[in-house]
Amino acid sequence: MSSTSQDGVMLSVNPLSCLHDEPVSIKVSGLKPGQDVTLHSSMKDVRNVHFMSYAHYRADGNGEVDVDVMESLGGEYEGVFPMGLFGSLAPAPNEYKYTRFFKRDVENPNIVTISVHDGHLSAETLCSPEASKPLSSVVNERHYMAPGVQRIPVRYGKVRGSLFLPPGDGPFPGVVDMFGTAGGLLEFRSAQLASRGFASLALAFFNYDDLPKGLEEFDIAYFEEAVEYLLKHEKVINQSVGVIGISKGGDLALSMATYIPEVKAAVAINGCNANVQAEFKLSSRIIPGLQFDVSRAKFENEILDCFDVLDDSLSMPEAIIPVEEADANFLFLVGRDDRNWKSVEYADHAVNRLIRAGKSNFEECIYNDAGHLIEPPYSPFSRASYHGLLSSPNMWGGQTQPHCEAQVQAWQRVTNFLFKTLVCPRGKL
């Protein structure tokens, strides 16, 4: 848990190895009273892109720094922010600054090197080949999969994805996990859900394997088949499943809960209350997709702000998802500073439909100063990053520390909500 230099400076990170959604404690001792130091975090992703963060501290009268209680005086953040060296990890100065961290290799931990340096240093100095050696350094391993968690590639009928199973015989509550217009297959949330006791199916729905390359059309049959796969699995509770989705995955989650009877819990993270972009094919009719008008986009400092781009959902009632018809419970998680689109407005519209129908089967949580990309705890914050469909950096919104704190609170709500709805006797929330 610690490393000591020849000068007697000790840097401790406790624990040295942990799950990615767990915090660590960082302390430095053996410094001179009042000594200025820089704490530096560094890691590389599977593409070898370098991410880093740093913060300036001043040792107390005992020559110690305790990140849990002491204020950062500068760097990537200021003030008391115990997990700031992880939540504020961003592309290093020599990398493209709008690179978003995607965890692609979930079977391997993030390897984060924490080091302490003399003086208050800049990011450029820390990354320079001529940078002086740190006073001390320690490696923290951050695992997405707990010991015994299984990752199983899924090709079931037309369904494509990966199933993550907790250790043990089960049966476990089943969850379908979806992301948005990034496309492909993202597994990091499912891996972490399995580490917390859920059988989670990371479900791709375009631009993966033999699935359509673009957002052309959605068919309820594909999502019904995904639910069927989970319910037939011997390690999954075979009565009902939950679904979680962010962005475009959010409205898909609402649709699944509304149109698939076996879905009894839906988590929509910064989603829309209407079907977005592509048509959604039901057995008896087709739901049109709410469209984007890119002429309403704004460029601010080379970043695209799409807040006003999506059409007003109330202007196209035939695209609105009738959540009041669902026999399911809902959890709406919303970042008030979401700049991707009007998430607060969309969640309020959905909640108002439920209230008008006399329903109380929902929770709505709005996080001030949180942006669009609310992910599991201690995921690196990204206020803006390059979006392939837009061919431009896109503004997601949020402020570093409150967004990171919202991720911790939201994760606790998600796991509690899914467990309460899928494992405990179901009733009104």
C-alpha positions in Angstrom: 0.0 0.0 0.0 3.0 2.4 0.2 6.4 3.3 -1.3 9.3 5.0 0.4 12.0 7.0 -1.4 15.6 7.3 -0.4 14.7 10.7 1.1 12.2 9.1 3.5 9.1 10.4 1.6 6.4 7.8 1.9 3.4 7.7 -0.5 0.5 5.4 0.5 -2.5 4.4 -1.6 -5.0 2.2 0.3 -6.0 -0.3 -1.1 -3.5 -0.9 -3.8 -5.9 -3.1 -5.7 -9.7 -2.6 -5.7 -12.8 -2.6 -7.8 -13.2 0.4 -10.0 -16.2 1.7 -8.2 -14.3 1.8 -4.8 -12.5 4.8 -3.4 -8.9 4.8 -2.2 -7.1 6.8 0.4 -4.0 8.7 -0.6 -1.5 10.0 1.9 2.1 11.4 1.9 4.4 11.5 4.9 8.1 12.3 5.4 7.9 15.8 3.8 9.2 19.0 5.2 6.6 21.1 7.1 4.9 23.4 4.6 6.6 21.7 1.6 4.8 22.3 -1.7 4.2 19.1 -3.7 2.4 17.9 -6.7 0.4 14.7 -6.7 0.2 13.2 -10.2 -1.9 10.3 -11.6 -1.2 8.7 -14.9 -2.5 5.8 -17.0 -2.8 4.6 -20.6 -5.8 3.0 -22.3 -5.8 0.0 -24.6 -4.9 2.3 -27.5 -1.9 3.6 -25.6 -3.5 7.0 -25.1 -2.0 8.7 -22.1 -4.4 10.1 -19.5 -3.2 12.2 -16.5 -4.3 14.4 -13.7 -2.4 16.5 -11.1 -3.1 18.6 -8.0 -1.0 20.9 -5.8 -0.8 20.4 -2.1 1.1 21.9 0.8 2.3 19.6 3.7 1.0 20.3 7.2 3.2 21.0 10.2 4.0 17.3 10.5 5.2 17.1 6.9 2.1 15.1 5.8 -0.6 15.4 3.1 -3.9 13.6 3.4 -5.9 13.9 0.2 -9.1 12.8 2.0 -9.2 16.0 4.1 -6.8 18.5 2.6 -7.5 21.1 -0.1 -5.8 21.1 -3.5 -4.4 24.5 -4.1 -4.4 24.1 -7.9 -3.8 21.8 -10.8 -6.8 20.0 -12.4 -9.0 20.9 -9.4 -9.1 22.9 -6.2 -10.5 22.2 -2.8 -11.1 18.9 -1.0 -11.7 16.2 -3.6 -10.6 12.8 -2.2 -10.9 10.9 -5.6 -10.0 13.9 -7.8 -6.8 12.3 -9.1 -9.0 9.6 -10.7 -12.2 11.5 -11.6 -10.3 14.3 -13.4 -8.0 12.1 -15.5 -7.9 13.7 -18.9 -5.8 13.4 -22.1 -2.1 14.4 -21.4 -0.9 17.6 -23.1 0.7 15.6 -26.0 -2.6 13.8 -26.8 -5.8 15.0 -28.6 -7.6 16.9 -25.9 -11.0 15.7 -26.9 -10.3 12.0 -26.5 -12.9 10.3 -24.3 -11.7 7.4 -22.1 -13.6 4.2 -23.1 -12.7 1.1 -21.1 -12.6 -1.6 -23.8 -10.6 -4.4 -22.1 -12.7 -4.9 -19.0 -11.0 -8.2 -18.1 -7.8 -6.1 -17.4 -7.7 -3.5 -14.6 -6.8 0.2 -15.1 -3.2 0.6 -14.0 -2.9 4.0 -12.4 0.5 5.3 -11.3 0.2 7.8 -8.4 3.4 9.8 -7.8 4.4 12.8 -5.6 6.8 15.5 -6.8 8.6 18.4 -5.2 7.1 21.8 -5.9 4.0 22.9 -7.7 4.4 21.6 -11.3 2.5 22.0 -14.5 1.0 19.3 -16.7 3.6 20.0 -19.3 6.5 19.7 -16.8 5.2 16.5 -15.5 5.0 15.0 -19.0 8.3 16.3 -20.2 11.1 13.8 -20.9 13.3 16.0 -18.8 11.0 15.9 -15.8 12.8 15.1 -12.5 12.1 11.8 -10.8 9.2 11.7 -8.3 9.8 11.7 -4.6 7.8 8.5 -4.5 5.3 6.5 -6.6 2.8 3.8 -6.2 0.6 1.7 -8.6 -3.1 1.3 -8.0 -5.0 -1.5 -9.9 -8.6 -0.7 -10.5 -10.6 -3.8 -11.5 -13.9 -3.8 -13.5 -14.5 -7.5 -12.8 -14.5 -8.9 -9.3 -12.8 -12.3 -8.7 -15.0 -15.0 -10.2 -17.1 -12.8 -12.5 -17.5 -14.4 -15.9 -17.6 -12.7 -19.3 -19.6 -14.7 -22.0 -19.8 -13.5 -25.6 -23.4 -13.7 -26.8 -24.7 -14.7 -30.2 -28.3 -15.7 -29.6 -30.5 -15.5 -32.6 -29.9 -11.9 -33.8 -28.8 -10.7 -30.3 -25.2 -9.6 -30.0 -23.4 -8.6 -26.8 -21.7 -10.0 -23.7 -23.1 -11.5 -20.6 -21.4 -10.8 -17.3 -22.2 -13.2 -14.5 -21.4 -12.9 -10.8 -19.5 -15.7 -9.1 -21.7 -18.5 -7.6 -24.6 -20.5 -8.7 -27.3 -17.8 -8.6 -29.9 -17.2 -9.7 -29.1 -13.5 -10.1 -31.3 -10.6 -11.1 -31.0 -10.0 -14.8 -30.3 -6.6 -16.4 -30.0 -5.5 -20.1 -27.4 -2.7 -20.4 -27.3 -0.2 -23.3 -25.4 2.9 -24.3 -26.1 5.5 -26.9 -25.0 6.7 -30.3 -21.3 5.8 -29.7 -22.4 2.4 -31.1 -20.5 -0.8 -30.9 -20.3 -2.8 -27.6 -19.5 -1.1 -24.4 -19.0 -3.6 -21.5 -17.6 -1.6 -18.5 -21.0 -0.9 -16.8 -22.1 -4.5 -17.2 -18.8 -5.8 -15.8 -19.3 -3.6 -12.7 -23.0 -4.6 -12.3 -21.9 -8.2 -12.3 -19.3 -7.4 -9.6 -22.3 -6.1 -7.5 -24.4 -9.2 -8.0 -26.3 -8.7 -11.2 -26.3 -10.8 -14.3 -25.8 -8.1 -16.9 -26.2 -8.3 -20.6 -24.1 -5.6 -22.4 -26.3 -5.3 -25.5 -25.1 -3.9 -28.8 -27.7 -2.5 -31.1 -25.7 -1.0 -34.0 -22.2 -0.9 -35.5 -21.1 -4.2 -34.0 -20.5 -7.6 -35.6 -23.2 -8.2 -38.1 -25.6 -5.6 -36.8 -26.6 -2.6 -38.9 -23.8 0.0 -39.2 -26.0 2.9 -38.5 -29.1 4.0 -36.7 -31.5 2.8 -39.4 -34.5 1.1 -37.6 -35.2 -0.6 -34.4 -37.4 -3.6 -34.0 -38.9 -4.6 -30.7 -38.3 -8.2 -31.6 -34.5 -7.7 -31.2 -35.0 -6.5 -27.6 -37.6 -9.1 -26.8 -35.0 -11.7 -27.9 -32.4 -10.2 -25.6 -34.9 -10.4 -22.7 -35.7 -14.0 -23.6 -32.0 -14.9 -23.6 -31.6 -13.6 -20.0 -34.8 -15.2 -18.7 -33.8 -18.6 -20.2 -30.3 -18.5 -18.6 -30.0 -21.0 -15.7 -28.3 -18.4 -13.5 -30.8 -15.6 -14.0 -34.0 -15.2 -12.0 -36.6 -16.2 -14.5 -39.5 -13.9 -13.5 -38.5 -10.5 -14.7 -35.5 -8.4 -15.8 -34.4 -4.8 -15.6 -32.9 -2.5 -18.2 -30.5 0.4 -18.0 -29.6 2.9 -20.7 -27.9 6.2 -21.2 -28.7 8.8 -23.9 -30.3 6.9 -26.8 -30.1 3.9 -24.6 -32.4 5.8 -22.2 -35.3 6.0 -24.5 -34.8 2.4 -25.6 -35.0 1.4 -21.9 -38.3 3.3 -21.6 -39.6 1.5 -24.7 -38.6 -1.9 -23.4 -40.3 -1.3 -20.1 -43.4 -0.1 -21.9 -43.7 -2.8 -24.6 -42.1 -5.9 -23.1 -44.1 -7.2 -20.1 -41.2 -9.1 -18.5 -39.2 -5.8 -18.1 -40.1 -4.6 -14.6 -37.4 -2.0 -13.9 -36.0 0.7 -16.2 -33.2 3.1 -15.5 -33.0 6.0 -17.9 -29.9 8.1 -17.6 -30.2 11.5 -19.5 -32.5 9.9 -22.0 -35.5 11.3 -24.0 -39.1 10.7 -23.3 -39.7 10.0 -27.0 -38.2 7.6 -29.5 -35.2 9.4 -31.0 -33.9 9.4 -34.6 -34.7 5.9 -36.0 -38.1 4.3 -36.3 -39.1 1.8 -33.7 -41.0 -1.1 -35.1 -43.6 -2.8 -32.9 -45.7 -5.8 -33.9 -48.7 -3.7 -34.7 -47.3 -0.3 -35.7 -44.2 1.8 -36.2 -43.2 4.6 -33.8 -41.6 7.5 -35.7 -38.3 8.9 -34.5 -37.9 12.4 -33.1 -35.4 14.2 -35.4 -32.4 16.4 -35.1 -32.1 19.8 -36.8 -28.3 20.4 -36.9 -28.9 24.0 -38.1 -29.7 24.7 -34.4 -26.3 23.6 -33.2 -23.8 26.1 -32.0 -20.0 26.1 -32.1 -18.3 27.4 -29.0 -14.5 27.3 -29.0 -14.5 24.5 -31.6 -16.9 22.4 -29.6 -20.4 21.6 -30.9 -23.2 22.4 -28.5 -26.3 20.3 -29.5 -28.6 21.4 -26.6 -31.3 22.8 -29.0 -30.8 20.4 -31.8 -33.4 17.7 -31.0 -37.0 18.6 -31.9 -39.4 19.3 -29.1 -40.9 15.9 -28.1 -44.3 17.5 -27.4 -44.4 18.6 -31.0 -44.5 15.0 -32.1 -46.8 13.1 -29.7 -46.8 10.0 -31.9 -43.1 9.5 -31.0 -43.6 9.9 -27.2 -43.3 6.7 -25.2 -46.5 6.0 -23.2 -44.6 5.1 -20.0 -47.9 5.3 -18.1 -49.0 2.0 -19.8 -46.0 0.1 -18.4 -46.2 -2.4 -15.6 -42.7 -1.5 -14.4 -40.9 0.9 -12.1 -38.8 3.7 -13.4 -35.6 5.5 -12.2 -34.8 8.7 -14.1 -31.2 10.0 -13.5 -30.6 13.5 -14.9 -27.7 15.9 -15.1 -29.0 19.5 -14.8 -26.0 20.7 -16.8 -26.4 18.2 -19.6 -25.5 20.1 -22.8 -26.1 17.2 -25.2 -29.9 17.7 -25.1 -32.7 18.8 -22.7 -32.6 15.8 -20.3 -34.3 17.6 -17.4 -37.2 18.6 -19.7 -37.6 15.1 -21.1 -37.5 13.4 -17.7 -40.1 15.9 -16.4 -42.4 15.1 -19.3 -42.2 11.4 -18.6 -42.8 11.9 -14.9 -45.8 14.2 -15.5 -47.4 11.5 -17.7 -47.0 9.0 -14.9 -48.4 11.5 -12.3 -51.4 12.3 -14.5 -52.1 8.6 -14.8 -52.1 8.3 -11.0 -48.8 6.4 -11.0 -46.2 6.5 -8.2 -43.9 3.9 -9.7 -41.0 6.2 -10.3 -38.0 8.1 -8.9 -36.5 11.2 -10.5 -33.0 12.3 -9.4 -31.6 15.5 -10.8 -27.9 16.3 -10.1 -26.8 19.9 -10.2 -23.7 20.6 -12.3 -23.6 17.0 -13.6 -23.5 16.6 -17.4 -24.6 14.0 -19.9 -22.2 11.2 -19.3 -23.2 9.9 -15.9 -21.2 6.6 -15.6 -20.2 4.4 -12.7 -18.1 5.9 -9.9 -14.7 7.3 -10.5 -15.0 7.1 -14.3 -12.9 10.0 -15.8 -15.0 13.0 -16.3 -15.4 14.3 -19.9 -17.0 17.7 -20.4 -16.5 17.5 -24.2 -15.1 14.8 -26.5 -15.0 13.8 -30.1 -18.2 12.2 -31.4 -17.9 10.0 -34.5 -21.4 10.6 -35.8 -21.0 14.4 -35.6 -17.3 14.4 -36.8 -16.7 17.0 -34.2 -16.0 17.5 -30.5 -19.4 17.4 -28.7 -20.3 19.3 -25.5 -21.6 16.9 -22.8 -21.7 19.5 -19.9 -21.0 19.2 -16.2 -18.3 20.3 -13.8 -15.6 18.0 -12.7 -16.2 17.5 -9.0 -20.0 17.7 -8.7 -20.3 15.4 -11.8 -18.0 12.8 -10.2 -19.9 13.1 -6.9 -23.1 12.6 -8.8 -21.7 9.4 -10.4 -21.1 7.9 -6.9 -24.7 8.8 -5.7 -26.3 7.7 -8.9 -24.5 4.3 -8.9 -25.8 3.6 -5.3 -29.3 4.5 -6.5 -29.1 2.3 -9.5 -28.0 -0.8 -7.7 -30.5 -0.3 -4.8 -33.3 0.4 -7.3 -32.6 -2.7 -9.4 -32.2 -5.0 -6.3 -35.4 -3.6 -4.7 -37.4 -4.0 -7.8 -36.1 -7.3 -9.2 -35.3 -9.3 -6.0 -37.5 -7.9 -3.3 -41.3 -8.0 -3.6 -42.3 -5.5 -6.1 -44.6 -2.6 -5.2 -44.9 1.1 -5.6 -41.8 3.0 -5.0 
